[in-house]
Amino acid sequence: RGSLVNLNSVTNTLSNALATLTGVQLSDWLGKATSSAINFIENLNLFTVAMGSSAQKGLEFVSTMQEIYGMDPSNLYRYAGYFYQLADAIGATSKASAAMSLSLTKAANDIASLFNVEIEQVVNNLASGMQGMTRAVRKYGMDIRMVTLQQTALKYGLTEQVETMSEANRQALRFITMMEQASNAIHQYNLDSENASEELGDFARNIETPANQL
Protein backbone atom coordinates (compact mmCIF):
# COMPACT_ATOMS: atom_id res chain seq x y z
CA ARG A 1 0.00 0.00 0.00
CA GLY A 2 2.91 2.33 0.83
CA SER A 3 4.30 1.82 -2.69
CA LEU A 4 0.92 2.70 -4.22
CA VAL A 5 0.70 5.85 -2.13
CA ASN A 6 4.21 6.84 -3.22
CA LEU A 7 3.35 6.11 -6.88
CA ASN A 8 0.22 8.24 -6.68
CA SER A 9 2.23 10.99 -5.05
CA VAL A 10 4.83 10.90 -7.84
CA THR A 11 2.09 10.91 -10.51
CA ASN A 12 0.35 13.86 -8.87
CA THR A 13 3.66 15.71 -8.59
CA LEU A 14 4.39 15.17 -12.31
CA SER A 15 0.88 16.21 -13.22
CA ASN A 16 1.12 19.37 -11.14
CA ALA A 17 4.55 20.17 -12.56
CA LEU A 18 3.30 19.73 -16.13
CA ALA A 19 0.28 21.91 -15.43
CA THR A 20 2.47 24.58 -13.84
CA LEU A 21 5.00 24.63 -16.69
CA THR A 22 2.66 24.31 -19.64
CA GLY A 23 -0.82 24.98 -18.34
CA VAL A 24 -1.83 21.46 -19.49
CA GLN A 25 -3.16 18.79 -17.15
CA LEU A 26 -1.48 15.38 -17.47
CA SER A 27 -4.87 13.74 -18.09
CA ASP A 28 -5.57 16.18 -20.94
CA TRP A 29 -2.15 15.55 -22.44
CA LEU A 30 -2.60 11.78 -22.32
CA GLY A 31 -6.09 12.14 -23.77
CA LYS A 32 -4.79 14.11 -26.72
CA ALA A 33 -1.98 11.62 -27.26
CA THR A 34 -4.48 8.74 -27.30
CA SER A 35 -6.75 10.63 -29.69
CA SER A 36 -3.81 11.32 -32.02
CA ALA A 37 -2.86 7.64 -32.00
CA ILE A 38 -6.42 6.61 -32.85
CA ASN A 39 -6.58 9.17 -35.66
CA PHE A 40 -3.26 7.92 -37.03
CA ILE A 41 -4.51 4.32 -37.16
CA GLU A 42 -7.78 5.38 -38.80
CA ASN A 43 -5.97 7.50 -41.41
CA LEU A 44 -3.49 4.71 -42.12
CA ASN A 45 -6.33 2.21 -42.56
CA LEU A 46 -8.15 4.59 -44.89
CA PHE A 47 -4.95 5.03 -46.89
CA THR A 48 -4.04 1.36 -47.22
CA VAL A 49 -7.59 0.29 -48.10
CA ALA A 50 -7.99 3.10 -50.64
CA MET A 51 -4.60 2.57 -52.29
CA GLY A 52 -5.02 -1.19 -52.57
CA SER A 53 -2.20 -2.70 -54.64
CA SER A 54 -0.48 0.70 -54.76
CA ALA A 55 -0.24 0.89 -50.95
CA GLN A 56 3.48 0.09 -50.80
CA LYS A 57 4.32 2.82 -53.29
CA GLY A 58 2.13 5.17 -51.29
CA LEU A 59 3.85 4.31 -48.02
CA GLU A 60 7.23 5.05 -49.59
CA PHE A 61 5.86 8.36 -50.86
CA VAL A 62 4.60 9.34 -47.39
CA SER A 63 7.94 8.36 -45.85
CA THR A 64 9.79 10.59 -48.33
CA MET A 65 7.40 13.51 -47.81
CA GLN A 66 7.81 13.17 -44.05
CA GLU A 67 11.60 13.08 -44.32
CA ILE A 68 11.98 16.00 -46.74
CA TYR A 69 9.20 18.32 -45.60
CA GLY A 70 8.81 17.21 -41.98
CA MET A 71 5.07 16.68 -42.52
CA ASP A 72 2.77 14.76 -40.20
CA PRO A 73 2.37 11.28 -41.76
CA SER A 74 -1.13 10.92 -40.31
CA ASN A 75 -2.36 13.92 -42.32
CA LEU A 76 -0.52 12.71 -45.43
CA TYR A 77 -2.33 9.37 -45.18
CA ARG A 78 -5.64 11.21 -44.79
CA TYR A 79 -5.11 13.56 -47.72
CA ALA A 80 -3.88 10.84 -50.09
CA GLY A 81 -6.69 8.49 -49.10
CA TYR A 82 -9.24 11.25 -49.62
CA PHE A 83 -7.91 12.11 -53.09
CA TYR A 84 -7.79 8.43 -54.03
CA GLN A 85 -11.42 7.89 -53.06
CA LEU A 86 -12.39 10.98 -55.02
CA ALA A 87 -10.85 9.59 -58.21
CA ASP A 88 -11.91 6.00 -57.61
CA ALA A 89 -15.53 6.99 -56.96
CA ILE A 90 -16.10 8.09 -60.56
CA GLY A 91 -14.41 5.09 -62.17
CA ALA A 92 -10.78 6.09 -62.66
CA THR A 93 -8.45 3.10 -62.90
CA SER A 94 -6.70 2.12 -59.67
CA LYS A 95 -3.30 3.01 -61.11
CA ALA A 96 -4.53 6.42 -62.29
CA SER A 97 -6.26 7.05 -58.94
CA ALA A 98 -3.02 6.28 -57.09
CA ALA A 99 -0.95 8.54 -59.34
CA MET A 100 -3.41 11.39 -59.02
CA SER A 101 -3.83 11.06 -55.25
CA LEU A 102 -0.10 11.15 -54.52
CA SER A 103 0.55 14.04 -56.90
CA LEU A 104 -2.36 16.04 -55.49
CA THR A 105 -1.11 15.44 -51.95
CA LYS A 106 2.34 16.77 -52.84
CA ALA A 107 0.83 19.65 -54.83
CA ALA A 108 -1.34 20.62 -51.86
CA ASN A 109 1.74 20.91 -49.65
CA ASP A 110 3.71 22.91 -52.22
CA ILE A 111 0.82 25.24 -53.06
CA ALA A 112 0.11 25.84 -49.37
CA SER A 113 3.74 26.89 -48.87
CA LEU A 114 3.86 28.92 -52.07
CA PHE A 115 0.66 30.88 -51.39
CA ASN A 116 0.97 30.86 -47.58
CA VAL A 117 -2.39 29.13 -47.16
CA GLU A 118 -3.42 26.39 -44.74
CA ILE A 119 -2.86 22.99 -46.38
CA GLU A 120 -6.34 21.82 -45.30
CA GLN A 121 -7.86 24.62 -47.38
CA VAL A 122 -5.71 23.76 -50.39
CA VAL A 123 -6.69 20.08 -50.16
CA ASN A 124 -10.36 21.04 -50.19
CA ASN A 125 -9.81 23.47 -53.08
CA LEU A 126 -7.96 20.89 -55.19
CA ALA A 127 -10.66 18.32 -54.48
CA SER A 128 -13.28 20.84 -55.63
CA GLY A 129 -11.21 21.56 -58.72
CA MET A 130 -11.06 17.86 -59.55
CA GLN A 131 -14.86 17.90 -59.47
CA GLY A 132 -15.01 20.79 -61.92
CA MET A 133 -15.46 23.78 -59.61
CA THR A 134 -13.35 26.34 -61.45
CA ARG A 135 -13.41 29.12 -58.85
CA ALA A 136 -11.89 26.87 -56.18
CA VAL A 137 -8.53 26.65 -57.97
CA ARG A 138 -8.48 29.91 -59.94
CA LYS A 139 -6.73 31.62 -57.00
CA TYR A 140 -3.74 29.30 -57.58
CA GLY A 141 -3.45 30.23 -61.24
CA MET A 142 -5.31 27.14 -62.46
CA ASP A 143 -7.78 27.38 -65.34
CA ILE A 144 -9.99 24.30 -65.73
CA ARG A 145 -12.78 25.73 -67.87
CA MET A 146 -14.18 23.45 -70.57
CA VAL A 147 -12.36 25.37 -73.30
CA THR A 148 -9.04 24.85 -71.49
CA LEU A 149 -9.74 21.16 -70.94
CA GLN A 150 -10.49 20.84 -74.65
CA GLN A 151 -7.05 22.26 -75.43
CA THR A 152 -5.48 19.73 -73.09
CA ALA A 153 -7.41 16.93 -74.77
CA LEU A 154 -6.19 18.03 -78.21
CA LYS A 155 -2.64 18.16 -76.89
CA TYR A 156 -2.94 14.46 -76.07
CA GLY A 157 -4.50 13.60 -79.42
CA LEU A 158 -8.15 13.50 -78.36
CA THR A 159 -10.73 15.08 -80.67
CA GLU A 160 -13.81 14.05 -78.67
CA GLN A 161 -15.72 16.93 -77.10
CA VAL A 162 -15.05 17.22 -73.37
CA GLU A 163 -18.80 17.59 -72.70
CA THR A 164 -19.44 14.06 -74.01
CA MET A 165 -16.56 12.35 -72.21
CA SER A 166 -16.99 10.18 -69.13
CA GLU A 167 -16.57 11.93 -65.79
CA ALA A 168 -13.46 9.83 -65.16
CA ASN A 169 -11.84 11.20 -68.31
CA ARG A 170 -12.90 14.76 -67.54
CA GLN A 171 -11.37 14.37 -64.10
CA ALA A 172 -8.14 13.07 -65.64
CA LEU A 173 -8.11 16.13 -67.92
CA ARG A 174 -8.63 18.44 -64.95
CA PHE A 175 -5.80 16.77 -63.09
CA ILE A 176 -3.39 17.02 -66.04
CA THR A 177 -4.34 20.65 -66.67
CA MET A 178 -4.02 21.65 -63.02
CA MET A 179 -0.66 19.96 -62.56
CA GLU A 180 0.78 21.39 -65.78
CA GLN A 181 -0.33 24.90 -64.89
CA ALA A 182 1.03 24.64 -61.34
CA SER A 183 4.29 22.91 -62.24
CA ASN A 184 6.28 25.99 -63.26
CA ALA A 185 5.56 27.92 -60.08
CA ILE A 186 6.12 24.86 -57.89
CA HIS A 187 9.32 23.95 -59.72
CA GLN A 188 10.68 27.41 -59.02
CA TYR A 189 9.62 27.08 -55.40
CA ASN A 190 11.46 23.75 -55.08
CA LEU A 191 14.72 24.82 -56.72
CA ASP A 192 16.45 24.68 -53.36
CA SER A 193 15.16 21.16 -52.66
CA GLU A 194 17.06 18.92 -55.08
CA ASN A 195 16.35 15.83 -53.01
CA ALA A 196 12.61 16.43 -53.34
CA SER A 197 12.93 16.54 -57.12
CA GLU A 198 14.94 13.34 -57.17
CA GLU A 199 12.77 11.40 -54.75
CA LEU A 200 9.29 12.55 -55.68
CA GLY A 201 9.79 13.31 -59.35
CA ASP A 202 8.27 16.00 -61.51
CA PHE A 203 4.48 16.19 -61.81
CA ALA A 204 4.87 15.38 -65.51
CA ARG A 205 5.90 11.83 -64.63
CA ASN A 206 2.67 11.22 -62.74
CA ILE A 207 0.62 12.79 -65.52
CA GLU A 208 1.53 9.84 -67.75
CA THR A 209 -0.82 7.36 -66.02
CA PRO A 210 -3.96 9.54 -66.14
CA ALA A 211 -3.03 10.41 -69.76
CA ASN A 212 -2.91 6.71 -70.61
CA GLN A 213 -6.36 6.34 -69.05
CA LEU A 214 -7.64 8.88 -71.57
C-alpha positions in Angstrom: 0.0 0.0 0.0 2.9 2.3 0.8 4.3 1.8 -2.7 0.9 2.7 -4.2 0.7 5.8 -2.1 4.2 6.8 -3.2 3.3 6.1 -6.9 0.2 8.2 -6.7 2.2 11.0 -5.0 4.8 10.9 -7.8 2.1 10.9 -10.5 0.4 13.9 -8.9 3.7 15.7 -8.6 4.4 15.2 -12.3 0.9 16.2 -13.2 1.1 19.4 -11.1 4.5 20.2 -12.6 3.3 19.7 -16.1 0.3 21.9 -15.4 2.5 24.6 -13.8 5.0 24.6 -16.7 2.7 24.3 -19.6 -0.8 25.0 -18.3 -1.8 21.5 -19.5 -3.2 18.8 -17.1 -1.5 15.4 -17.5 -4.9 13.7 -18.1 -5.6 16.2 -20.9 -2.2 15.6 -22.4 -2.6 11.8 -22.3 -6.1 12.1 -23.8 -4.8 14.1 -26.7 -2.0 11.6 -27.3 -4.5 8.7 -27.3 -6.8 10.6 -29.7 -3.8 11.3 -32.0 -2.9 7.6 -32.0 -6.4 6.6 -32.9 -6.6 9.2 -35.7 -3.3 7.9 -37.0 -4.5 4.3 -37.2 -7.8 5.4 -38.8 -6.0 7.5 -41.4 -3.5 4.7 -42.1 -6.3 2.2 -42.6 -8.2 4.6 -44.9 -5.0 5.0 -46.9 -4.0 1.4 -47.2 -7.6 0.3 -48.1 -8.0 3.1 -50.6 -4.6 2.6 -52.3 -5.0 -1.2 -52.6 -2.2 -2.7 -54.6 -0.5 0.7 -54.8 -0.2 0.9 -51.0 3.5 0.1 -50.8 4.3 2.8 -53.3 2.1 5.2 -51.3 3.9 4.3 -48.0 7.2 5.0 -49.6 5.9 8.4 -50.9 4.6 9.3 -47.4 7.9 8.4 -45.8 9.8 10.6 -48.3 7.4 13.5 -47.8 7.8 13.2 -44.1 11.6 13.1 -44.3 12.0 16.0 -46.7 9.2 18.3 -45.6 8.8 17.2 -42.0 5.1 16.7 -42.5 2.8 14.8 -40.2 2.4 11.3 -41.8 -1.1 10.9 -40.3 -2.4 13.9 -42.3 -0.5 12.7 -45.4 -2.3 9.4 -45.2 -5.6 11.2 -44.8 -5.1 13.6 -47.7 -3.9 10.8 -50.1 -6.7 8.5 -49.1 -9.2 11.2 -49.6 -7.9 12.1 -53.1 -7.8 8.4 -54.0 -11.4 7.9 -53.1 -12.4 11.0 -55.0 -10.8 9.6 -58.2 -11.9 6.0 -57.6 -15.5 7.0 -57.0 -16.1 8.1 -60.6 -14.4 5.1 -62.2 -10.8 6.1 -62.7 -8.4 3.1 -62.9 -6.7 2.1 -59.7 -3.3 3.0 -61.1 -4.5 6.4 -62.3 -6.3 7.0 -58.9 -3.0 6.3 -57.1 -0.9 8.5 -59.3 -3.4 11.4 -59.0 -3.8 11.1 -55.2 -0.1 11.2 -54.5 0.5 14.0 -56.9 -2.4 16.0 -55.5 -1.1 15.4 -51.9 2.3 16.8 -52.8 0.8 19.6 -54.8 -1.3 20.6 -51.9 1.7 20.9 -49.7 3.7 22.9 -52.2 0.8 25.2 -53.1 0.1 25.8 -49.4 3.7 26.9 -48.9 3.9 28.9 -52.1 0.7 30.9 -51.4 1.0 30.9 -47.6 -2.4 29.1 -47.2 -3.4 26.4 -44.7 -2.9 23.0 -46.4 -6.3 21.8 -45.3 -7.9 24.6 -47.4 -5.7 23.8 -50.4 -6.7 20.1 -50.2 -10.4 21.0 -50.2 -9.8 23.5 -53.1 -8.0 20.9 -55.2 -10.7 18.3 -54.5 -13.3 20.8 -55.6 -11.2 21.6 -58.7 -11.1 17.9 -59.6 -14.9 17.9 -59.5 -15.0 20.8 -61.9 -15.5 23.8 -59.6 -13.4 26.3 -61.5 -13.4 29.1 -58.8 -11.9 26.9 -56.2 -8.5 26.6 -58.0 -8.5 29.9 -59.9 -6.7 31.6 -57.0 -3.7 29.3 -57.6 -3.4 30.2 -61.2 -5.3 27.1 -62.5 -7.8 27.4 -65.3 -10.0 24.3 -65.7 -12.8 25.7 -67.9 -14.2 23.4 -70.6 -12.4 25.4 -73.3 -9.0 24.9 -71.5 -9.7 21.2 -70.9 -10.5 20.8 -74.6 -7.1 22.3 -75.4 -5.5 19.7 -73.1 -7.4 16.9 -74.8 -6.2 18.0 -78.2 -2.6 18.2 -76.9 -2.9 14.5 -76.1 -4.5 13.6 -79.4 -8.1 13.5 -78.4 -10.7 15.1 -80.7 -13.8 14.1 -78.7 -15.7 16.9 -77.1 -15.1 17.2 -73.4 -18.8 17.6 -72.7 -19.4 14.1 -74.0 -16.6 12.4 -72.2 -17.0 10.2 -69.1 -16.6 11.9 -65.8 -13.5 9.8 -65.2 -11.8 11.2 -68.3 -12.9 14.8 -67.5 -11.4 14.4 -64.1 -8.1 13.1 -65.6 -8.1 16.1 -67.9 -8.6 18.4 -65.0 -5.8 16.8 -63.1 -3.4 17.0 -66.0 -4.3 20.6 -66.7 -4.0 21.6 -63.0 -0.7 20.0 -62.6 0.8 21.4 -65.8 -0.3 24.9 -64.9 1.0 24.6 -61.3 4.3 22.9 -62.2 6.3 26.0 -63.3 5.6 27.9 -60.1 6.1 24.9 -57.9 9.3 24.0 -59.7 10.7 27.4 -59.0 9.6 27.1 -55.4 11.5 23.7 -55.1 14.7 24.8 -56.7 16.4 24.7 -53.4 15.2 21.2 -52.7 17.1 18.9 -55.1 16.3 15.8 -53.0 12.6 16.4 -53.3 12.9 16.5 -57.1 14.9 13.3 -57.2 12.8 11.4 -54.7 9.3 12.6 -55.7 9.8 13.3 -59.3 8.3 16.0 -61.5 4.5 16.2 -61.8 4.9 15.4 -65.5 5.9 11.8 -64.6 2.7 11.2 -62.7 0.6 12.8 -65.5 1.5 9.8 -67.7 -0.8 7.4 -66.0 -4.0 9.5 -66.1 -3.0 10.4 -69.8 -2.9 6.7 -70.6 -6.4 6.3 -69.1 -7.6 8.9 -71.6 
